């Protein structure tokens, strides 16, 4: 991760004031990027949280989540394309899972394109399992539909009350 200056940059909370910079990074990573207003809204709502890697001023990766009713969802997650494969994605995902645990969330959910083998491998390595399918949820730039897999990671068992 030479561009980042170290093999493991420190992660900091993502804040609504970071939204414009995060939107720029998101646009480098996705064909259908999120606008700064949406990112700020997620981070400004109760239950919204994110983590950001910014080793030398500019963001190089982030993950945005929200929680409600004891469960969490990873809404978006990206690493600068020039830095992929250096472990930053694993670091961000592990930190988001740890934060969800601190928030006493029971489970984390996410959706991933069925054809995104690298992301699917990352989620599988962290214990996520498929619990659903959303047919034709995503579209490739060509317009071809791609199914989304709904994945879940159980963080702690639910306590059933009588």
Backbone as CSV, one residue per row, in Angstrom:
resi,resn,N_x,N_y,N_z,CA_x,CA_y,CA_z,C_x,C_y,C_z
1,UNK,0.844,-1.177,0.000,0.000,0.000,0.000,0.889,1.239,0.000
2,UNK,1.753,1.311,-0.937,2.733,2.392,-0.954,2.102,3.764,-1.063
3,UNK,1.026,3.900,-1.808,0.393,5.210,-1.928,-0.214,5.664,-0.618
4,UNK,-0.523,4.735,0.251,-1.128,5.079,1.533,-0.076,5.421,2.572
5,UNK,1.147,5.077,2.326,2.205,5.418,3.262,2.466,4.358,4.312
6,UNK,1.614,3.367,4.439,1.851,2.277,5.382,1.013,1.098,4.957
7,UNK,1.304,-0.058,5.536,0.550,-1.246,5.165,-0.788,-1.318,5.890
8,UNK,-0.984,-0.506,6.897,-2.210,-0.563,7.671,-2.564,0.826,8.192
9,UNK,-3.234,1.635,7.362,-3.558,2.991,7.809,-4.556,2.977,8.962
10,UNK,-4.459,3.975,9.795,-5.389,4.126,10.909,-6.760,4.510,10.357
11,UNK,-7.782,3.892,10.907,-9.157,4.200,10.515,-9.739,5.184,11.505
12,UNK,-10.536,6.111,10.992,-11.198,7.106,11.823,-12.685,7.093,11.489
13,UNK,-13.516,7.591,12.396,-14.939,7.668,12.066,-15.168,8.574,10.855
14,UNK,-16.017,8.138,9.956,-16.444,8.980,8.839,-17.525,9.912,9.374
15,UNK,-17.438,11.165,9.001,-18.379,12.185,9.471,-19.100,12.818,8.289
16,UNK,-20.243,13.424,8.559,-21.008,14.082,7.498,-20.169,15.141,6.780
17,UNK,-19.253,15.793,7.482,-18.412,16.819,6.845,-17.446,16.213,5.825
18,UNK,-17.243,14.907,5.854,-16.372,14.218,4.895,-17.108,13.847,3.609
19,UNK,-18.399,14.100,3.536,-19.243,13.569,2.465,-18.775,13.938,1.060
20,UNK,-18.346,15.154,0.830,-17.930,15.552,-0.522,-16.723,14.738,-0.979
21,UNK,-15.740,14.562,-0.107,-14.555,13.775,-0.457,-14.904,12.298,-0.647
22,UNK,-15.805,11.796,0.183,-16.203,10.399,0.063,-16.957,10.162,-1.243
23,UNK,-17.749,11.141,-1.663,-18.478,11.017,-2.925,-17.510,10.956,-4.108
24,UNK,-16.422,11.709,-4.047,-15.411,11.662,-5.114,-14.793,10.275,-5.194
25,UNK,-14.428,9.716,-4.041,-13.863,8.366,-4.019,-14.893,7.345,-4.504
26,UNK,-16.124,7.474,-4.058,-17.183,6.542,-4.457,-17.340,6.547,-5.978
27,UNK,-17.231,7.725,-6.587,-17.357,7.832,-8.049,-16.203,7.141,-8.776
28,UNK,-15.037,7.061,-8.146,-13.909,6.325,-8.751,-14.126,4.821,-8.659
29,UNK,-14.993,4.396,-7.750,-15.168,2.970,-7.476,-16.407,2.345,-8.103
30,UNK,-17.427,3.143,-8.396,-18.704,2.589,-8.846,-19.228,3.309,-10.082
31,UNK,-19.958,2.555,-10.916,-20.584,3.133,-12.099,-21.782,4.002,-11.739
32,UNK,-22.402,3.724,-10.601,-23.576,4.478,-10.141,-23.250,5.058,-8.764
33,UNK,-22.430,6.117,-8.724,-21.926,6.609,-7.427,-22.971,7.336,-6.599
34,UNK,-22.732,7.329,-5.304,-23.560,8.077,-4.372,-23.138,9.539,-4.382
35,UNK,-24.100,10.401,-4.259,-23.840,11.838,-4.159,-23.497,12.189,-2.710
36,UNK,-22.807,13.310,-2.545,-22.387,13.757,-1.210,-23.583,13.917,-0.269
37,UNK,-24.702,14.379,-0.793,-25.883,14.609,0.050,-26.378,13.313,0.675
38,UNK,-26.354,12.238,-0.095,-26.798,10.950,0.435,-25.826,10.441,1.497
39,UNK,-24.533,10.566,1.234,-23.532,10.129,2.206,-23.683,10.923,3.502
40,UNK,-23.850,12.230,3.391,-24.022,13.073,4.580,-25.289,12.689,5.336
41,UNK,-26.333,12.379,4.599,-27.600,12.005,5.242,-27.437,10.707,6.038
42,UNK,-26.758,9.708,5.456,-26.523,8.439,6.166,-25.739,8.696,7.444
43,UNK,-24.668,9.482,7.327,-23.806,9.717,8.491,-24.447,10.637,9.523
44,UNK,-25.439,11.406,9.106,-26.098,12.335,10.024,-27.337,11.789,10.701
45,UNK,-27.753,10.587,10.329,-28.959,10.028,10.922,-28.618,9.172,12.136
46,UNK,-29.552,9.073,13.079,-29.326,8.164,14.210,-29.104,6.751,13.679
47,UNK,-28.088,6.094,14.181,-27.776,4.748,13.733,-26.802,4.694,12.570
48,UNK,-26.568,5.814,11.901,-25.623,5.825,10.788,-24.201,5.903,11.312
49,UNK,-23.304,5.109,10.726,-21.903,5.184,11.114,-21.028,4.733,9.964
50,UNK,-19.800,5.171,9.989,-18.865,4.795,8.949,-17.445,4.886,9.445
51,UNK,-16.563,4.261,8.701,-15.138,4.297,8.999,-14.409,4.696,7.724
52,UNK,-13.320,5.414,7.921,-12.609,6.035,6.817,-11.111,5.847,6.986
53,UNK,-10.438,5.515,5.900,-8.970,5.485,5.871,-8.519,6.733,5.122
54,UNK,-7.721,7.552,5.793,-7.251,8.804,5.221,-5.803,9.019,5.687
55,UNK,-4.867,8.191,5.225,-3.513,8.268,5.776,-2.728,9.531,5.413
56,UNK,-2.972,10.088,4.238,-2.200,11.254,3.798,-3.103,12.403,3.356
57,UNK,-4.224,12.562,4.018,-5.137,13.653,3.689,-6.335,13.228,2.876
58,UNK,-6.128,12.549,1.757,-7.235,12.141,0.899,-7.766,10.776,1.316
59,UNK,-9.077,10.587,1.284,-9.632,9.270,1.625,-9.197,8.223,0.599
60,UNK,-8.846,7.044,1.092,-8.486,5.946,0.196,-9.448,4.769,0.329
61,UNK,-10.335,4.820,1.308,-11.325,3.776,1.479,-12.279,4.131,2.591
62,UNK,-13.513,3.626,2.482,-14.482,3.846,3.551,-15.578,2.799,3.487
63,UNK,-16.286,2.689,4.600,-17.430,1.799,4.712,-18.517,2.561,5.457
64,UNK,-19.742,2.512,4.948,-20.874,3.187,5.575,-21.917,2.156,5.989
65,UNK,-22.429,2.314,7.204,-23.399,1.375,7.762,-24.530,2.144,8.432
66,UNK,-25.581,1.423,8.700,-26.660,1.978,9.530,-27.195,0.855,10.400
67,UNK,-27.774,1.258,11.507,-28.358,0.271,12.404,-29.751,0.716,12.797
68,UNK,-30.589,-0.281,13.020,-31.956,-0.047,13.487,-32.467,-1.355,14.075
69,UNK,-33.203,-1.248,15.150,-33.847,-2.399,15.780,-32.869,-3.536,16.074
70,UNK,-31.647,-3.177,16.447,-30.681,-4.173,16.862,-29.921,-4.868,15.748
71,UNK,-30.170,-4.473,14.491,-29.463,-5.056,13.370,-28.780,-3.953,12.576
72,UNK,-27.756,-4.331,11.831,-27.023,-3.365,11.033,-26.980,-3.774,9.582
73,UNK,-26.668,-2.793,8.744,-26.549,-3.028,7.312,-25.355,-2.255,6.783
74,UNK,-24.527,-2.931,6.020,-23.453,-2.255,5.301,-24.076,-1.725,4.017
75,UNK,-24.096,-0.405,3.898,-24.761,0.235,2.772,-23.853,0.383,1.559
76,UNK,-22.625,0.769,1.800,-21.645,0.887,0.728,-20.258,0.778,1.320
77,UNK,-19.319,0.391,0.468,-17.995,0.033,0.938,-17.073,0.151,-0.266
78,UNK,-16.028,0.949,-0.164,-15.139,1.066,-1.316,-13.700,1.344,-0.910
79,UNK,-12.805,0.903,-1.773,-11.370,1.126,-1.642,-10.894,1.685,-2.976
80,UNK,-10.046,2.694,-2.923,-9.492,3.288,-4.135,-9.012,2.173,-5.062
81,UNK,-9.448,2.170,-6.325,-9.054,1.095,-7.238,-7.540,0.883,-7.340
82,UNK,-6.750,1.933,-7.202,-5.293,1.802,-7.293,-4.693,1.082,-6.089
83,UNK,-5.478,0.937,-5.012,-4.949,0.334,-3.782,-5.602,-0.991,-3.424
84,UNK,-6.433,-1.498,-4.301,-7.096,-2.772,-4.015,-6.097,-3.902,-3.958
85,UNK,-6.381,-4.870,-3.112,-5.514,-6.029,-2.975,-4.435,-5.863,-1.924
86,UNK,-4.474,-4.741,-1.208,-3.444,-4.465,-0.193,-3.926,-4.708,1.234
87,UNK,-5.144,-5.192,1.397,-5.651,-5.496,2.725,-6.518,-4.426,3.355
88,UNK,-6.668,-3.284,2.702,-7.477,-2.217,3.283,-8.947,-2.620,3.381
89,UNK,-9.456,-3.321,2.399,-10.845,-3.785,2.454,-11.075,-4.695,3.654
90,UNK,-10.146,-5.628,3.886,-10.266,-6.505,5.059,-10.253,-5.687,6.341
91,UNK,-9.371,-4.699,6.403,-9.264,-3.854,7.593,-10.550,-3.061,7.832
92,UNK,-11.095,-2.466,6.788,-12.339,-1.703,6.930,-13.499,-2.600,7.350
93,UNK,-13.622,-3.758,6.711,-14.715,-4.668,7.047,-14.596,-5.163,8.482
94,UNK,-13.402,-5.552,8.890,-13.203,-6.024,10.271,-13.526,-4.922,11.272
95,UNK,-13.155,-3.687,10.960,-13.446,-2.567,11.866,-14.949,-2.292,11.937
96,UNK,-15.648,-2.414,10.822,-17.101,-2.211,10.832,-17.788,-3.314,11.643
97,UNK,-17.312,-4.539,11.512,-17.867,-5.647,12.302,-17.620,-5.393,13.787
98,UNK,-16.425,-4.933,14.131,-16.118,-4.623,15.534,-17.010,-3.501,16.054
99,UNK,-17.222,-2.471,15.242,-18.096,-1.364,15.659,-19.526,-1.848,15.851
100,UNK,-19.991,-2.722,14.959,-21.336,-3.282,15.113,-21.436,-4.064,16.421
101,UNK,-20.390,-4.776,16.773,-20.365,-5.487,18.047,-20.426,-4.539,19.227
102,UNK,-19.670,-3.444,19.158,-19.705,-2.433,20.231,-21.097,-1.842,20.384
103,UNK,-21.802,-1.746,19.278,-23.167,-1.213,19.307,-24.186,-2.279,19.686
104,UNK,-23.703,-3.463,20.017,-24.515,-4.601,20.436,-25.536,-5.012,19.374
105,UNK,-25.137,-4.920,18.127,-26.016,-5.364,17.052,-25.996,-6.889,16.995
106,UNK,-27.113,-7.456,16.662,-27.265,-8.903,16.602,-26.692,-9.456,15.301
107,UNK,-26.827,-8.702,14.212,-26.384,-9.175,12.907,-26.073,-7.993,12.009
108,UNK,-25.260,-8.257,11.003,-24.971,-7.294,9.943,-25.434,-7.900,8.627
109,UNK,-26.086,-7.103,7.802,-26.545,-7.526,6.488,-25.850,-6.686,5.426
110,UNK,-25.832,-7.205,4.215,-25.359,-6.437,3.068,-25.853,-7.100,1.802
111,UNK,-25.751,-6.376,0.720,-26.045,-6.926,-0.592,-24.809,-6.776,-1.451
112,UNK,-24.548,-7.799,-2.239,-23.378,-7.804,-3.110,-23.797,-8.386,-4.456
113,UNK,-23.242,-7.816,-5.524,-23.532,-8.332,-6.858,-23.037,-9.770,-6.962
114,UNK,-23.883,-10.603,-7.522,-23.554,-12.023,-7.640,-22.257,-12.249,-8.414
115,UNK,-21.940,-11.382,-9.349,-20.737,-11.556,-10.166,-19.483,-10.924,-9.556
116,UNK,-19.580,-10.355,-8.354,-18.431,-9.719,-7.712,-17.706,-10.752,-6.841
117,UNK,-16.906,-11.570,-7.497,-16.257,-12.691,-6.806,-15.271,-12.232,-5.738
118,UNK,-14.569,-11.137,-5.971,-13.601,-10.662,-4.976,-14.318,-10.242,-3.694
119,UNK,-15.374,-9.451,-3.825,-16.126,-9.024,-2.635,-16.778,-10.224,-1.955
120,UNK,-17.326,-11.124,-2.736,-17.967,-12.305,-2.147,-16.961,-13.122,-1.344
121,UNK,-15.738,-13.248,-1.849,-14.695,-13.959,-1.115,-14.346,-13.269,0.191
122,UNK,-14.271,-11.943,0.148,-13.983,-11.166,1.355,-15.071,-11.401,2.400
123,UNK,-16.327,-11.308,1.997,-17.433,-11.497,2.935,-17.462,-12.931,3.458
124,UNK,-17.215,-13.883,2.589,-17.177,-15.285,3.015,-16.080,-15.497,4.058
125,UNK,-14.927,-14.907,3.848,-13.813,-15.043,4.800,-14.122,-14.419,6.157
126,UNK,-15.078,-13.506,6.211,-15.470,-12.885,7.476,-16.714,-13.537,8.084
127,UNK,-17.206,-14.600,7.461,-18.304,-15.368,8.046,-19.699,-15.007,7.574
128,UNK,-19.829,-14.141,6.582,-21.152,-13.821,6.049,-21.693,-15.020,5.272
129,UNK,-23.002,-15.247,5.369,-23.650,-16.327,4.628,-24.841,-15.756,3.859
130,UNK,-25.137,-16.391,2.736,-26.254,-15.927,1.912,-27.573,-16.279,2.583
131,UNK,-28.463,-15.272,2.653,-29.790,-15.493,3.222,-30.899,-15.058,2.266
132,UNK,-30.520,-14.519,1.117,-31.537,-14.086,0.169,-30.944,-13.758,-1.188
133,UNK,-31.829,-13.508,-2.129,-31.458,-13.171,-3.499,-32.418,-12.106,-4.007
134,UNK,-31.872,-11.070,-4.624,-32.690,-10.026,-5.251,-32.412,-10.072,-6.750
135,UNK,-33.293,-10.699,-7.507,-33.065,-10.836,-8.946,-32.972,-9.481,-9.646
136,UNK,-32.006,-9.365,-10.539,-31.829,-8.180,-11.387,-31.765,-6.882,-10.586
137,UNK,-31.167,-6.917,-9.429,-31.107,-5.740,-8.550,-30.128,-4.684,-9.062
138,UNK,-29.017,-5.128,-9.633,-28.013,-4.207,-10.173,-28.057,-4.232,-11.688
139,UNK,-27.467,-3.207,-12.299,-27.321,-3.151,-13.751,-25.874,-2.834,-14.089
140,UNK,-25.330,-3.599,-15.013,-24.002,-3.305,-15.530,-24.096,-2.074,-16.437
141,UNK,-22.978,-1.410,-16.731,-23.025,-0.261,-17.650,-23.679,-0.613,-18.994
142,UNK,-23.577,-1.868,-19.398,-24.202,-2.321,-20.646,-25.721,-2.428,-20.536
143,UNK,-26.240,-2.340,-19.305,-27.673,-2.506,-19.081,-28.051,-3.902,-18.658
144,UNK,-27.120,-4.837,-18.729,-27.400,-6.217,-18.337,-27.674,-6.291,-16.838
145,UNK,-28.756,-6.974,-16.447,-29.061,-7.101,-15.022,-28.146,-8.099,-14.326
146,UNK,-27.889,-7.834,-13.043,-27.092,-8.721,-12.197,-27.848,-8.911,-10.888
147,UNK,-27.964,-10.146,-10.461,-28.624,-10.436,-9.194,-27.781,-9.940,-8.026
148,UNK,-28.449,-9.596,-6.946,-27.779,-9.243,-5.698,-28.012,-10.373,-4.705
149,UNK,-26.954,-10.750,-4.021,-27.056,-11.723,-2.937,-27.188,-10.950,-1.637
150,UNK,-28.126,-11.321,-0.811,-28.244,-10.746,0.524,-27.480,-11.656,1.465
151,UNK,-26.531,-11.052,2.173,-25.681,-11.805,3.095,-25.903,-11.327,4.518
152,UNK,-25.684,-12.231,5.465,-25.831,-11.901,6.885,-24.664,-12.481,7.675
153,UNK,-24.232,-11.706,8.638,-23.242,-12.157,9.615,-23.896,-12.058,10.977
154,UNK,-24.053,-13.183,11.658,-24.622,-13.178,13.008,-23.513,-12.768,13.965
155,UNK,-23.765,-11.725,14.749,-22.785,-11.203,15.687,-23.008,-11.728,17.097
156,UNK,-24.252,-11.911,17.467,-24.591,-12.461,18.771,-26.003,-13.024,18.688
157,UNK,-26.250,-14.081,19.399,-27.588,-14.700,19.316,-28.645,-13.795,19.940
158,UNK,-29.814,-13.883,19.353,-30.964,-13.164,19.936,-31.373,-13.864,21.226
159,UNK,-31.774,-13.074,22.172,-32.271,-13.629,23.429,-33.789,-13.651,23.322
160,UNK,-34.324,-14.851,23.317,-35.774,-14.994,23.238,-36.369,-14.751,24.625
161,UNK,-37.356,-13.932,24.671,-38.019,-13.625,25.940,-39.388,-14.293,25.975
162,UNK,-39.744,-14.781,27.159,-41.069,-15.418,27.335,-42.152,-14.379,27.412
